[in-house]
Amino acid sequence: MQNLEELKASITAIKDEILKGAADLKNSKEVYEFKKNFLDPKVGKISQLMKGVKDIPGEMRADFGKGVNELKNWAGERFNEMDEKMKAAEAKLRYESEKIDVTMPATHSMKGYLHPVTQIRNRVIDIFASMGFEVVETREIENDYYNFTALNTPQDHPARDMQDTFYLSPEFLLATQTSAAQIHTMEKKKPPIKMVAAPGKVFRSDDDATHSPMFHQIEGLVVDKKITLCDLQGMLDVLVANLFGEGTKTRLRPSYFPFTEPSVEVDVSCFECGGKGCRLCKGTGWIEVLGAGIVNRKVLENCNIDPDEYSGLAFGCGLERLAMLKYGINNIKMLYESDLRVLEQIDDK
Ligand code: DAH
C-alpha cells in the first residue's frame, strides 16, 4: 500500500517527465505522439492514475483524486499550448515556402500565330459572311475550260497573255485566277447567288518584289435580278471600311477583264494619309486593291443563266496585296520566308 506522499510523488514525476520530454519535441506530430503516452484513454499514464483512484483507501482518495485531476487538466493545457505553437510555426514555414512573388517578371511563353495571309483571308471571309455570302472552295488545278474559255477567254484571246500560265498538259493547268469558282458555282446553283471563294491559291509565272509564282486570291460573285455597279461599290465600301478603318472609301476606274463588262479597277482611299498623298499611295491618295465588274453576258450564258433576266457582279482580289498594305510589308517574299521576327509582329485580332 502506497502512502499519500508516494502517490503525490508519482504525480510530480509525471509532471517532470512531461516538462522534460516537451523540450525535445520538434513538430505537432511528435506532440501528438508524446501526448498519447500520458492522456491516451487506455494506455496513458495519467489515464491509468485516474483509473487507480477508486482503489485508494477512503481518507487519501479525495486528496489524490484532486491531485490527479489537476495533473490531467494541467497536462491537457500544456499539450494544447504545444500543439498550437507547433502548428503556428509549421503554417508559417509552409506559407514561406509557398509564397508567390507577384512582382516577378512572367516567364515568356511562345505563342503561335496564323499566317498574315490566313489572317486577312479570315477577316475578308467574316466580312462577306456577315453580308450573307456563302463560302465555296477553290481548286488548285483547273482545266482550260474553267480557267479561261468559260470565262470568255477562248484559246486565241489576247487576254490569256495577261496571265503567264503553268500548263500541266494541254488541257490541265495550275489555276491562274480564282474566277473559275464563278463557273463552278453557277453550274451548280441557280440565282440568287452570293458567294465568296477561298482559300484561293493561284499560280503564275511571275516573280519580283510584289509578285510571287504562287499567291492567293479571293473571288466574289453575286447573281440576281437587277444587280448593278452600285451594288458592287456599296458592298466593297463595307469591305474596305472593315479592313482599313471607318471612312475608307472606294473609287471605280474603267478597266478590262474578258469575263466582266463593264470592268473596273477598284482603288481605296489611302488609309495611311487619309487621301492627302504619301509614300504608300505614291502621292495619289488612292491605292489599287482589286479587279471587278458586271459579269459578262457571255459568262452567264455559258452557265445557262439568262442574261436578260439576271445580272451579276464579280470581283477578285489578291490577298497578299491586302496583307502587305494592311500590315505594312513592302516585299511579298517576307510573307513566305517564315521568319518569326516578321510573323510575330502580325497578330490581327
Ligand atoms: N481574275 C482577275 C485576275 O486574276 C481578277 C478579277 C477581276 C476577278 C475582275 C473578277 C473580276 O471576278 O470581276 O486578275
Residues whose N, C-alpha, C, O or C-beta is under 5 A from the ligand:
A	BS01	DAH	T176 Q177 S179 G220 F257 T260 G291 A292 G293 A314 F315 G316
